[in-house]
Amino acid sequence: MWLLPLKACDAPQLQLYCFPYGGAGPSLYKKWADAIDPAIQLVGVQLPGRERRIKEPAFTQMRPLVKSLAKVWRHRPDLPYALFGHSLGALVAYELILELRRQGLPLPLRLIVSGSKAPHLNRHPEQINGLPDAAFIEAIRQLGGTPEAVLQNELLMQVFLPVLRADFTLYENYHYEQNAPIDLPILACGGRSDREVSSSDLYAWSEHTEGAFDWQLFEGDHFYLDATPKLLIDYFTPFIQRHQNS
């Protein structure tokens, strides 16, 4: 199952599809359920290779991934929707929009990108997906976001390493192809202390939309959204709900 409802919603007015960062699954967004507007149906995007789909091979190339997602999108409910993606998830969400546009399928009303450089910027200062296990785990440790107890648990790492390697391969092999800007508003968010993504990296997303653009920094590092989800939700909710007047 690609789409995992994270909150019961009897009469949703809008759906928000959330794409996780590398190595993670949709459950990271479960804690958003209590903070989000009751009229918004929260849906996690569950990619192969993690959580309930742990036995399926993870994607390592972007185009096959978004083509598979586009097939799923043909059967989603006919409701207004927005996309949210953090880090790798932001790129997947953006590339999905391009694929939906190529296929003439309904586009989201809004795109929220978080903790991600704009697609056209260089993002490969160091390739880590091919490192030996010990060096790869140390590189993950330096990036932060993964609990030390998990990194030191050999059994857990045997489970997580394949999807982490696949996601870093997907990220590091990503190649931006010149495309016309998308015709929908983009909101870019990030952590003020993020060592990986600067404020100018976030602002560069403005080059990829013909619609409105806004951006915002929050206190925290690359994984700021894990520490202050309510602040983020309260900030982006008016942005995605303005569809009624657009």
C-alpha positions in Angstrom: 0.0 0.0 0.0 1.5 3.3 -1.2 -0.8 5.7 0.7 -1.3 5.3 4.4 -4.0 7.4 6.1 -2.5 8.8 9.4 -5.7 10.5 10.7 -9.4 9.6 10.6 -11.3 12.3 8.7 -15.0 11.9 8.1 -15.5 14.7 5.6 -12.1 16.0 4.4 -11.9 19.2 2.5 -8.3 18.8 1.6 -5.7 16.0 1.6 -2.0 16.5 2.6 0.4 13.8 1.3 3.6 13.7 3.2 6.9 12.2 1.8 9.5 11.1 4.4 13.2 11.9 4.4 15.8 9.3 3.5 15.7 6.0 5.5 12.4 6.9 7.1 8.8 5.9 6.6 5.4 7.6 6.8 5.0 6.9 10.6 7.3 9.9 11.3 4.3 12.0 10.4 1.8 10.3 12.8 2.6 12.8 15.5 1.1 15.5 13.2 -2.4 14.0 13.5 -3.4 15.8 16.7 -2.0 19.2 15.6 -3.4 19.4 12.1 -6.7 21.0 11.1 -9.6 18.5 11.4 -10.7 19.3 7.8 -7.3 18.2 6.4 -6.8 14.4 5.8 -3.2 13.5 6.6 -1.8 10.8 4.4 1.7 9.3 4.6 3.4 8.2 1.4 4.8 4.7 2.0 7.7 3.8 -0.3 9.0 0.3 -0.8 11.7 -1.0 1.5 10.5 0.4 4.8 7.9 -0.2 7.6 5.0 -2.2 6.2 6.8 -2.6 2.9 10.2 -3.7 4.4 10.4 -6.8 2.2 10.0 -4.9 -1.1 13.1 -3.6 -2.9 13.6 0.1 -2.5 14.0 2.4 -5.5 17.4 3.8 -6.4 16.4 5.8 -9.4 14.0 8.8 -9.4 12.2 8.3 -12.7 11.0 4.7 -12.1 9.9 5.8 -8.6 7.7 8.7 -9.7 6.3 6.7 -12.6 5.1 4.1 -10.1 3.7 6.9 -7.9 1.8 8.4 -10.8 0.0 5.1 -11.3 -1.1 5.3 -7.7 -2.2 8.9 -8.2 -4.6 7.9 -10.9 -6.7 6.1 -8.3 -6.5 8.6 -5.4 -9.7 10.3 -4.2 -10.9 13.2 -6.2 -10.2 15.8 -3.6 -8.0 19.0 -3.6 -4.6 18.1 -2.3 -1.2 19.4 -1.4 2.2 17.7 -1.1 4.8 18.0 1.7 8.3 16.5 1.5 11.4 16.8 3.7 14.9 16.4 2.3 14.8 13.5 -0.2 11.0 13.6 0.2 10.9 17.1 -1.2 12.7 16.0 -4.4 10.4 13.0 -4.8 7.3 15.3 -4.3 8.6 17.8 -6.9 9.5 15.1 -9.5 6.1 13.5 -9.0 4.5 16.8 -9.9 6.6 16.9 -13.1 5.5 13.3 -13.9 1.8 14.1 -13.2 2.1 17.2 -15.5 3.7 15.0 -18.3 0.8 12.6 -18.0 -1.9 15.3 -17.8 -3.1 14.2 -14.3 -4.5 16.5 -11.7 -1.8 18.5 -9.9 -1.7 19.5 -6.3 -2.8 23.0 -5.2 0.4 23.6 -3.2 3.9 22.2 -2.7 5.7 22.5 0.6 9.4 21.6 0.5 11.4 21.3 3.7 15.1 20.8 4.4 16.0 20.5 0.7 18.2 22.4 -1.8 16.4 23.5 -4.9 16.5 20.7 -7.6 19.0 22.5 -9.9 21.6 23.1 -7.2 24.7 20.8 -6.7 23.9 18.4 -4.0 26.8 15.8 -4.2 29.8 17.1 -2.4 30.5 13.6 -1.0 29.1 10.2 -2.2 28.5 8.0 0.8 26.2 5.2 -0.5 29.1 3.0 -1.5 31.1 3.3 1.7 31.8 0.2 3.9 29.2 -0.4 6.6 31.2 1.2 9.4 32.1 4.3 7.4 28.6 4.6 6.1 27.1 4.4 9.6 29.6 7.1 10.8 28.5 9.3 7.9 24.9 8.9 8.9 25.9 9.7 12.5 27.5 13.0 11.3 24.3 14.0 9.5 22.2 13.6 12.6 18.6 12.6 12.8 19.2 9.0 13.6 19.2 8.0 17.3 22.5 6.8 18.6 20.8 3.8 20.2 19.7 2.7 16.7 23.1 3.3 15.1 24.8 1.1 17.8 22.2 -1.7 17.5 23.7 -4.2 15.0 20.4 -6.1 14.5 18.4 -2.9 13.8 21.1 -1.6 11.5 21.0 -4.9 9.5 17.3 -4.0 8.8 17.9 -0.2 8.2 21.1 -0.3 6.2 19.6 -1.6 2.9 17.0 1.2 2.7 19.4 3.8 3.9 21.9 2.8 1.2 19.1 2.7 -1.4 17.8 6.2 -0.4 21.3 7.7 -0.5 21.8 6.1 -3.9 18.5 7.6 -5.0 19.6 11.0 -3.6 23.1 11.0 -4.9 22.2 9.8 -8.3 19.5 12.4 -8.8 20.1 14.5 -11.9 18.1 17.6 -12.5 16.8 18.0 -16.0 15.7 21.5 -17.1 11.9 21.9 -16.9 9.5 24.7 -17.2 8.4 26.0 -13.7 5.4 24.4 -12.2 2.2 26.5 -12.1 1.4 26.2 -8.4 2.6 28.0 -5.3 5.7 26.7 -3.4 6.5 27.2 0.3 10.1 26.3 1.3 10.9 25.7 5.0 14.1 24.8 6.8 16.1 24.8 10.0 18.1 27.9 10.9 21.1 25.7 12.0 20.9 23.3 9.1 24.5 22.6 7.9 23.3 20.9 4.7 20.8 23.3 3.4 21.3 27.1 3.6 18.7 29.9 3.3 19.8 30.6 -0.2 19.4 26.9 -1.1 15.8 27.2 0.1 15.1 30.5 -1.7 16.3 29.0 -4.9 13.1 27.0 -5.1 11.5 30.2 -6.2 13.0 29.5 -9.7 10.7 26.5 -10.0 7.3 28.0 -9.8 5.2 30.4 -11.8 3.0 30.8 -8.8 3.5 32.5 -5.5 6.6 31.6 -3.4 7.4 32.0 0.3 10.0 30.6 2.6 10.6 30.4 6.3 13.3 29.3 8.7 12.6 27.6 12.1 14.9 27.0 15.0 16.8 23.8 14.7 19.0 21.8 12.4 18.3 19.6 9.3 15.7 17.7 11.3 14.0 20.7 12.9 10.6 19.3 12.0 11.0 16.4 14.4 11.4 18.8 17.3 8.8 21.5 16.6 6.1 19.9 14.4 3.3 22.2 15.7 5.1 25.4 14.8 5.6 24.1 11.3 2.0 22.9 10.9 0.6 26.2 12.2 2.8 28.0 9.7 1.9 26.0 6.6 -1.8 25.4 7.3 -3.0 28.8 6.0 -0.8 28.3 2.9 -2.5 25.1 1.9 -6.0 26.2 2.9 -5.9 29.3 0.7 -7.0 27.0 -2.2 -10.6 28.0 -1.6 -9.8 31.5 -2.7 -7.3 30.8 -5.5 
